[in-house]
């Protein structure tokens, strides 16, 4: 009868294994398919939007060129036409109608009105410089169109408008008179590069996703790093890349090919996808980068499937061993073999769950940005903030590069950490007399002696490679920070230390940005900003990095302007620690397992007897050994919550009670179950029951 039950259970488990293996395969396949489809859909959406805008611009420019060539307009008529046409295309920044010298009027050498739709104003470009002079810098937008015909112009910096522009230019010609057939002037359809940036930001790219657009020559028309636009081409960036996969994608993008690649991110924590294609109407390159983890979410669902598969496999293996014995009853040796095997399988599953929990990444809160480890991720975040402020008609925040180097760090107790080191900031010179220089550390412990900050150096630094000059200010600091750490998963908890750095005055409209240029490495696994000699007892420092949190306050702090404190970005310097499990196991698990083994020896050694006192005394001794170890753990980890490690103690307390009851009952009474093979069933079930309880608790906690 027992054998038949085992056969039935084994068959059910076998089909369960097949189903869950197939389900795991399809789940992983579906995840990859979702990522590919999401990337491709977003790419096509952006490509089509950009292509539609470009076609509209070309068509409207062609119409205007025909009208301006065929007609003679007054100044008021020209301004009216420019306003009307610019409003037809939402993405258009403005339109310029420029004439050749004296082509508009014999009284005016240069006439070139540019209507800026954003400011609803008109600029006479000819008053700033001679746009017809080919030898002058920044005149290609006119002279190239005049000499070469209609085309898209490479990005240029417009002196009059003081911004980077991308133009479609088309010449118009004299239709009558002695100059018939000659160029009369050009129509220039303009939009600033931020037009592409806003279009890309409107897409669902995640917190770290970004897009790029390049001209046919490879010059960046849009990039999260604003300094690249118009100045750097994709070939230069491609040549400097160490990532061969991404380099291959950039080369294909420049060659006008379409496709996608998958590669490890620079911070080593994620897989990135890069999709590339070309815009049909003018063969510009377009690329989109996505974080795979952001698109998929965390790996908890995948881990659950691995755990389920491991549990089914363990149960199936156990059933097969039982069937192998090929008996309706099990003899003494076979019972012990099953007990040992069950114990090993239970320990394996507990260790698997613990390993997945221990090695998994910390979950990023919804109010946190992902890791800021390169200019692309930093610029992407800053651009999103600028776009939000633009939509709310609020003043933009000025970036102040901020760096940190931590010399020493030690935990004072479970929630306070002592940190000392240096913080430096780079203020643009034009801001020095307008803002309060310095920073706040909001997490500082509320004690007078908990904070020491002293300015140690201040110096004006000349900008490099065309960058602006700045004032460098450095401070030495020693602070005690309060951290809101969660110990419920101890020893698999992720201790995450974060140091918030905030401006002194919110009315200064500053945003502190990581000074990535001051670090040799910004990969979190290289631990930038940390003294390599730092050691934290019982922990490994896994990584350090910058990121942001977004917070909204329910008060205006007396400023009478709540918008100052809505969705405020705060710079964080983060340090992630992972416990050294060997230390924890030696400190807390050894006493538990010593007690369990000693009780098991007592079970093995005990026989039928009338003596109860010795049993109770031995169990009481085991209990006190355990309770003192439990108290020591509670002294080290002060928390109001139950922590995972405590369940080992609770289960062991129950095992002490069960073992005491079993020994007393077995010694004094005749119970068939206990008398079978001299209490073998309870002895054989002793460790499997203990580890089964731990497995159930572990599943409830982490599954």
Buried (B, 14 or more C-beta within 10 A) or exposed (E): EEBEEBEEBBEBBBEBBEEBBEEBEEBEEEBEEEBBEBBBEBBEBBBEBBBEBBBBBBEBBBEBBBBBBEEEBEEEEBBEBBBEBBEEBEBBBBBBBBBBEEBBEEEBBBBBBBBBBBEEEBBEBBEBBBBBEEEEEBBBBBBBBBEEEBBBBBBBBBBBBEBBBBBBBBBBBBBEEEEEEEBBBBBBBBBBBBBBBBBBBEBEBBBBBBBBBBBBEBBBBBBBBBBBBBBBBBBEBBEEEEBEBBBBBBBBBBEBEBEBBBBEBBBEBBBBBBBBBBBEBBEBBBBBBBBBBBBBEEBEEBBBBBBBBBBBBBBBBBBEBBBEBEEEEBEEEBBBBBBEBBBBBBBBBBEBBBEBBBEBBBEBEEEBBBBBBBBBBBBBBBBBBBBBBEEEEBEEBBBBBBBBBBBEBEBEEBBBBBBBBBBBBBBBEEBEEEBEBBBBBEBBBEEEEBBEBEEEEEEEEEEEEEEEEBBBBBBBBBBBBBBEBEBEBBBBBBBBBBBBBBBEEBEBBBBBBBBBEBBEEBBBBBBBBBBEEBEBEBBEBBBBBBBBBBBEEEEBEEEEEEEBBBEBBBBBBBBBBBBBBEEBBEBBBEBBEBBBEBBBEBBEEBEEEEEEEEBEEBBEEBBEBBEEBBEEBEEBBEBEEEBBBBBBBEBBBEBBEBBBEBBBBBBEEEEEEBBEEBBBBBBBBBBBBBBBBBBEBBBEBBB
